């Protein structure tokens, strides 16, 4: 699972050969969630409310970067790192 960003203890990844719709994975301690890139909703798992807010803020800022990485992942190409939330 390639890591594309890390901030405030949150690890953001994508998985090669993953299913549609375009999404990314966020891990925070023992919590894990899949986040739909276009809808910015949790499709599986859960995160604490504060962490979810930070992840969604980051995903809103980097929506185009996330979709670009999804397209790279579909083509089995290396993913690009995305700036963390500051």
Residue frames as qw, qx, qy, qz and C-alpha x, y, z in Angstrom:
[[0.000, 0.891, 0.454, 0.000, 0.00, 0.00, 0.00],
 [0.478, 0.303, -0.024, 0.824, 1.98, 3.04, -1.20],
 [0.235, -0.697, -0.391, 0.553, 1.95, 5.98, 1.19],
 [0.355, 0.631, 0.317, 0.612, 1.10, 9.23, -0.57],
 [0.069, -0.693, 0.148, -0.702, 0.96, 11.57, 2.43],
 [0.603, -0.361, -0.612, 0.362, 1.44, 11.68, 6.19],
 [0.011, -0.498, 0.147, -0.855, 0.42, 14.42, 8.61],
 [0.461, -0.409, 0.322, -0.719, -0.55, 14.74, 12.28],
 [0.406, -0.172, 0.863, -0.247, -0.29, 10.97, 12.81],
 [0.760, 0.439, 0.303, -0.371, -2.54, 10.25, 9.80],
 [0.298, -0.279, 0.765, 0.499, -1.22, 8.02, 7.01],
 [0.652, 0.537, 0.080, -0.529, -2.81, 8.31, 3.55],
 [0.332, -0.242, 0.843, 0.348, -2.39, 5.42, 1.10],
 [0.736, 0.356, -0.162, -0.553, -3.74, 3.95, -2.12],
 [0.671, -0.162, 0.723, 0.025, -3.77, 0.28, -3.09],
 [0.206, 0.345, -0.691, -0.601, -2.76, -0.96, -6.53],
 [0.273, -0.141, -0.897, -0.319, -5.42, -3.09, -8.27],
 [0.150, 0.276, 0.657, -0.685, -8.10, -1.56, -6.04],
 [0.177, 0.557, 0.790, 0.187, -11.75, -1.27, -7.04],
 [0.053, -0.384, -0.199, -0.900, -13.84, 1.70, -8.16],
 [0.244, 0.942, 0.099, 0.208, -15.01, 4.27, -7.19],
 [0.478, 0.506, -0.362, 0.620, -11.76, 6.24, -6.83],
 [0.625, -0.760, -0.080, -0.157, -10.80, 6.33, -3.17],
 [0.342, 0.540, -0.619, 0.457, -7.90, 6.48, -0.75],
 [0.744, -0.416, -0.508, 0.121, -7.25, 4.95, 2.64],
 [0.077, -0.728, 0.331, -0.596, -6.61, 6.88, 5.86],
 [0.762, -0.257, -0.548, 0.227, -5.10, 5.25, 8.94],
 [0.132, -0.686, 0.321, -0.640, -4.87, 6.84, 12.36],
 [0.381, -0.354, 0.741, -0.424, -3.69, 4.56, 15.16],
 [0.322, 0.104, 0.939, -0.056, -6.11, 1.62, 15.26],
 [0.495, 0.629, 0.359, -0.480, -8.64, 3.45, 13.04],
 [0.264, -0.095, 0.712, 0.644, -8.88, 2.90, 9.31],
 [0.485, 0.624, 0.417, -0.448, -11.23, 4.26, 6.65],
 [0.406, 0.235, 0.603, 0.645, -11.67, 4.27, 2.89],
 [0.125, 0.650, 0.210, -0.720, -12.64, 7.71, 1.58],
 [0.548, 0.613, 0.511, 0.250, -14.40, 8.27, -1.75],
 [0.392, -0.127, 0.138, 0.901, -12.40, 10.97, -3.58],
 [0.030, -0.378, -0.460, -0.803, -15.29, 12.51, -5.48],
 [0.469, -0.671, -0.466, -0.335, -17.98, 12.41, -2.75],
 [0.105, 0.461, -0.556, 0.683, -15.58, 12.88, 0.18],
 [0.778, -0.373, 0.097, -0.496, -17.48, 10.31, 2.23],
 [0.301, -0.386, 0.865, -0.113, -16.37, 7.24, 4.15],
 [0.736, 0.156, -0.466, -0.467, -17.14, 4.08, 2.16],
 [0.861, -0.174, -0.470, 0.085, -15.72, 1.69, 4.76],
 [0.579, -0.052, -0.469, 0.665, -14.31, 1.85, 8.27],
 [0.267, -0.918, -0.279, -0.094, -14.30, 4.83, 10.61],
 [0.458, 0.285, -0.289, 0.791, -12.14, 7.64, 11.96],
 [0.218, -0.556, -0.509, 0.620, -12.55, 9.82, 15.05],
 [0.240, 0.885, 0.398, -0.008, -14.57, 12.96, 14.12],
 [0.159, -0.886, 0.221, 0.375, -11.63, 15.36, 14.53],
 [0.432, -0.292, 0.708, 0.476, -9.37, 13.16, 12.39],
 [0.442, 0.532, 0.686, 0.225, -12.07, 12.74, 9.74],
 [0.120, 0.958, 0.172, -0.197, -12.41, 16.53, 9.57],
 [0.250, -0.715, 0.476, 0.447, -8.66, 16.91, 9.00],
 [0.472, 0.024, 0.792, 0.386, -8.64, 14.18, 6.34],
 [0.363, 0.725, 0.577, 0.099, -11.58, 15.73, 4.50],
 [0.009, -0.940, 0.072, 0.333, -10.00, 19.20, 4.66],
 [0.341, -0.483, 0.659, 0.466, -6.78, 17.77, 3.18],
 [0.453, 0.272, 0.800, 0.283, -8.70, 15.81, 0.52],
 [0.275, 0.881, 0.359, -0.142, -10.66, 18.91, -0.49],
 [0.091, -0.850, 0.329, 0.401, -7.44, 20.87, -0.97],
 [0.153, -0.450, 0.801, 0.365, -5.76, 18.02, -2.89],
 [0.760, 0.330, 0.443, -0.344, -8.73, 16.59, -4.80],
 [0.645, 0.696, -0.251, -0.192, -7.07, 16.95, -8.23],
 [0.056, 0.601, -0.792, 0.086, -3.84, 15.40, -6.93],
 [0.565, -0.080, 0.763, -0.303, -5.78, 12.45, -5.51],
 [0.791, 0.494, 0.227, -0.280, -7.60, 11.85, -8.80],
 [0.440, 0.737, -0.506, -0.085, -4.28, 12.09, -10.67],
 [0.192, -0.427, 0.867, -0.172, -2.74, 9.49, -8.33],
 [0.740, 0.175, 0.557, -0.335, -5.79, 7.25, -8.85],
 [0.730, 0.642, -0.108, -0.209, -5.20, 7.39, -12.62],
 [0.187, 0.653, -0.732, 0.063, -1.52, 6.52, -12.10],
 [0.483, -0.213, 0.793, -0.304, -2.55, 3.63, -9.84],
 [0.818, 0.382, 0.280, -0.327, -4.97, 2.29, -12.50],
 [0.656, 0.684, -0.318, -0.031, -2.06, 2.30, -14.99],
 [0.926, -0.268, -0.053, 0.261, 0.20, 0.60, -12.42],
 [0.450, 0.619, -0.185, 0.617, 2.56, 3.59, -12.43],
 [0.431, -0.154, -0.530, 0.714, 4.35, 5.07, -9.40],
 [0.183, -0.868, -0.457, -0.066, 2.17, 7.37, -7.31],
 [0.272, 0.546, -0.178, 0.772, 3.20, 10.93, -6.51],
 [0.327, -0.344, -0.608, 0.636, 3.52, 12.18, -2.95],
 [0.104, -0.778, -0.373, -0.495, 0.95, 14.80, -1.96],
 [0.097, 0.438, -0.393, 0.803, 1.78, 17.67, 0.38],
 [0.302, -0.377, -0.804, 0.346, 0.59, 17.13, 3.97],
 [0.223, -0.863, -0.356, -0.279, -1.94, 19.31, 5.74],
 [0.461, 0.142, -0.354, 0.801, -0.09, 22.14, 7.46]]
